[in-house]
Amino acid sequence: MSDRTMTAADQLAGAPAKGTPHVDAGDAGYRKDLKSRHINMIAIGGAIGTGLFLGAGGRLHDAGPSLFIAYAVCGVFAFFVVRALGELVLYRPSSGAFVSYAREFMGEKGAYTAGWLYFLNWSTTTVADITAAATYAHFWSMFTDVPQWVLALVALAVVLTANLISVKYFGEMEFWFSLVKVAALVAFMLVGIYLIVTQHEVGGTTPGLANISEHGGVFPSGVMPMLLLVQGVVFAYASVELCGVAAGETENPHKVLPRAINSIMWRVGVFYVGSVVLLALILPYTSYSAGQSPFVTVFDKLGIPGAAGIMNLVVLTAALSSLNSGLYSTGRILRSMSMSGSAPKFTGVMNKGGVPYGGVLFTAAFGILGVGLNYLMPKDAFELVINFASVGILGTWAMIMIVSLLFWRSARRGEVERPGYHLPWAPYTQIVTLCFLATVVVLMWLDGGIGRTTVACLPLIAAALVGGWFLVRRRVRATARAAGQE
């Protein structure tokens, strides 16, 4: 055990355990080109997306001001997930992230399940993102006559090209995408605070607490509408785990990652909860709708020229940022799986720039299918895929917490050493989070409609995973034997 013992200085620095036996073959070949500013903005970008910029309008209309409670609760659990992943990353940085850790603590079946659930999430989200980007582009008259499938293909081509060149290009693109989103939210919040303080009328309405108290209070339609919206709010936090994947390609993750992860909590509080509270104070909840960004609604009622176009650009940026993140992360996850035999061999191939282009192209291929979906059914493409993405998100988060729980148990047995930066209140945090995720599935069923259909498809997804395992298990075992011989 002496070779595993950490010094006090190591613990304070958050260094990984000494003598860690597990080595992931999928980590070889990457370049450490992501800087501190990239990781910090990737963490922000993962926590801010179209779920806030676009989705908050319809949710406000359905649940009223109580939406801020849903964002706050889901934000806490999102933080627990990324904090658990952060602990694992500091124990052993890996571009395979939770797939690599699942392999160490659950075996190849666990890694296989975690990886393909994550791929389900991002392959379907890729379709949703290019569909959203094409839809937003139609806002401007110059693109009105361009077919939606053409715009979707252009969006995919641009982001794919940047991902294939090098991780540095990905990092720069995500940095600027995130900067645009943050700047837009900060500008709105400053304007919102000014409107409330000065009591400046917005569309004939005076901002203030009266817009809540005189319109049914915090729960105008009861508690149930807010609970049923939790499933959509969880999707709004999808990709918070991205900074854990990106840590494998940064020079000093033990210093950079804790700061980035810790900042997620206050960013959620300020940007999500703060924005929703301001929106509820500025206008009655009935003023918002699912068909328009709530921020555009406010600026429209203020009569600010060009505000709708600017906000549409921000929402477009959020969709492209999500697409950028999905291609990046699945490329790394698929490479880790490929090196163990549980994903196609070509997904593990890297180019001279240190990019696992096989995995990136494999994910992009599903985007091409999405282009075809946009051609065949442009009005229904988004809703058709977004619910399956939510299954992948819930599955991925659940796998992260299960692996974190197993890691904690191994640490209790003295088999591994927990880093100084760790998930607080373990193992209760993991158990409560898993119960929360199970509750979200129940809420999806209770919501009826597409949500219930998605839950009904869970046995089919499970059957596909089991069938896929029987197809790859011989190659996985052969790969493991070859690695042992080497």
MOQUI-V746399 format. One record per pair of residues at least 12 apart in sequence whose ideal C-beta (glycine too) atoms are under 7 Angstrom apart, sorted by the first residue. I is the first residue (numbers start at 1). J is the second residue. Records with the same first field share a line. If there is no record, write none. Layout:
I->J / J
This chain:
1->414
3->18 / 19
4->17 / 18 / 19 / 417
6->18 / 417
11->420
12->420
13->254
14->90 / 254 / 258 / 419 / 420 / 421
15->254 / 419
16->90 / 91 / 92 / 419
17->91 / 416 / 417
20->92
22->92 / 104
24->94 / 96 / 100 / 336
25->339 / 483
26->95 / 96 / 100 / 335 / 336 / 339
27->94 / 95 / 96 / 248
29->350 / 354
30->95 / 248 / 249 / 354
31->167 / 249 / 354
32->249 / 250 / 251
33->166 / 167 / 168 / 171 / 249
34->167 / 171 / 246 / 249 / 250
36->256
37->175
38->171 / 174 / 175
39->243 / 246 / 250 / 256 / 257 / 260
40->260
41->174 / 175 / 178 / 179
42->174 / 242 / 243 / 246
43->243 / 260 / 261 / 263 / 264
44->178 / 182 / 267
45->174 / 177 / 178 / 181 / 321 / 325
46->239 / 240 / 242 / 243 / 325
47->237 / 240 / 264 / 267 / 268
48->181 / 185 / 271
49->236 / 318 / 322
50->132 / 315 / 318 / 319 / 322
51->235 / 236
52->236 / 272 / 275
53->293 / 295 / 314 / 315 / 318
54->293 / 315
55->232 / 236
56->276 / 294
57->288 / 289 / 290 / 292 / 293 / 294 / 297
58->289 / 290
59->229 / 232
60->279 / 285 / 288 / 294
61->285 / 286 / 288 / 289 / 290
62->225 / 229
63->221 / 225 / 226 / 229
64->216 / 218 / 219 / 220 / 221 / 285
65->212 / 218 / 280 / 285
66->218 / 219 / 226
67->226 / 229 / 276
68->273 / 276 / 277
69->226
70->226 / 229 / 230 / 233
71->233 / 272 / 273 / 276
72->273
74->230 / 233 / 234 / 237
75->237 / 268 / 272
77->433 / 436
78->237 / 240
79->264 / 265 / 268
80->423 / 429 / 433
81->240 / 241 / 397 / 400 / 401 / 433
82->240 / 241 / 244 / 261 / 264
83->261 / 423
84->400 / 401 / 404 / 423 / 430
85->97 / 98 / 241 / 244 / 400
86->244 / 257 / 258 / 261 / 421
87->404 / 418 / 419 / 421 / 422 / 423
88->101 / 403 / 404 / 407
89->244 / 247 / 253 / 257
90->254 / 257 / 419 / 421
91->416 / 419
93->247 / 248 / 253
94->248
95->245 / 248 / 249 / 332 / 336
96->332 / 333 / 336
97->244 / 245 / 333
98->114 / 399 / 400 / 403
99->111 / 114 / 115 / 333 / 336 / 337
100->336
101->403
102->114 / 399 / 403
103->340
105->403 / 406 / 407 / 410
106->403 / 406
108->340 / 342 / 476
109->469
111->337 / 340 / 342
112->342 / 469
113->399 / 465
114->396 / 399
115->333 / 337 / 342 / 343
116->465 / 468
117->392 / 395 / 396 / 399
118->330 / 333 / 392 / 396
119->330 / 333 / 334
120->388 / 391 / 392
121->389 / 392 / 393 / 396
122->326 / 329 / 330 / 363
123->363 / 366
124->385 / 388 / 389 / 392
125->322 / 326 / 389
126->323 / 326 / 363 / 366 / 367 / 370
127->366 / 367 / 370 / 373 / 381 / 385
128->382 / 385 / 386 / 389
129->319 / 322 / 323 / 326
130->152 / 155 / 156 / 323 / 367 / 370 / 371
131->152 / 370 / 374 / 381 / 382
132->319 / 382
133->151 / 152 / 155 / 316 / 319 / 320
134->148 / 151 / 152 / 155 / 374
135->148
136->312 / 315 / 316 / 319
137->151 / 316
139->312
148->374 / 378
149->371 / 374 / 375
152->370 / 371 / 374
153->371
155->320 / 323
156->364 / 367 / 371
159->320 / 323 / 324 / 327
160->327 / 364
163->324 / 327 / 328 / 355 / 360
164->355 / 357 / 360
165->353
166->353 / 354 / 355
167->249 / 354 / 355
170->324 / 328
173->324
174->321 / 324 / 325
177->317 / 320 / 321 / 324
178->321
180->314 / 317
181->314 / 317 / 318
184->314
185->271 / 275
188->275 / 295
189->274 / 275 / 278
192->278 / 282
195->207 / 282
196->208 / 281 / 282
202->282 / 283 / 298 / 301 / 302
203->301
205->283 / 284
207->281 / 282
208->281
209->281
211->280 / 281 / 283 / 284
212->280 / 281
215->284 / 285 / 286
220->285
227->443
228->443 / 446 / 447
230->440 / 443
231->390 / 440 / 443 / 444 / 447 / 451
234->390 / 393 / 440
235->389 / 390 / 393
238->393
239->322 / 325
240->264
241->396 / 400
242->325 / 329
243->257 / 260 / 261
245->329 / 332
248->332
258->421
279->294 / 298
282->298
283->298 / 301
293->311 / 315
295->311
296->308 / 311
299->311
326->363
327->360 / 363 / 364
330->359 / 363
331->355 / 356 / 359 / 360 / 363
332->356
334->347 / 356 / 359 / 362
335->347 / 348 / 356 / 359
340->476 / 479
341->472 / 475 / 476 / 478 / 479
342->472 / 476
346->358
347->359 / 362
383->450
387->450 / 451 / 454
388->454
390->454
391->454 / 458 / 461
394->437 / 440 / 441
397->437
398->434 / 437
401->430 / 433 / 434
404->423 / 430
405->427 / 430
408->426 / 427
441->455
